[in-house]
């Protein structure tokens, strides 16, 4: 499992990115009213690869402790982009990200018991999920 989880992280990033390709060709997202805190699109292209690299590294280090929860959260992670962008269902995407936050809170607690360094490396992903949930909720509220 130690080597499988990082590979699944890479696969998740590819699957999630495929849904994001629809943003450029779809007026639905560009016409949505977004929070004033919504960063420019290029920020997501910078942040997500960094988060995926950290997730892959951490999953390699603590695979035996987090594998079952981690795989489920990866599925939900990849599904969010498809639910939100391809199916244009921000309410369902918000439920998805809520479950992601819960699962990653559990993962953080497991990691914290293993290593403070790994905990702090994983924390940005958790915080980004909370921020993404805020942006998702803002789109639901403003539209």
HELIX and SHEET records of a PDB file:
HELIX    1   1 UNK A    2  UNK A   25  1                                  24    
HELIX    2   2 UNK A   27  UNK A   31  1                                   5    
HELIX    3   3 UNK A   41  UNK A   61  1                                  21    
HELIX    4   4 UNK A   63  UNK A   81  1                                  19    
HELIX    5   5 UNK A   82  UNK A   86  3                                   5    
HELIX    6   6 UNK A   90  UNK A  114  1                                  25    
HELIX    7   7 UNK A  116  UNK A  142  1                                  27    
END                                                                             
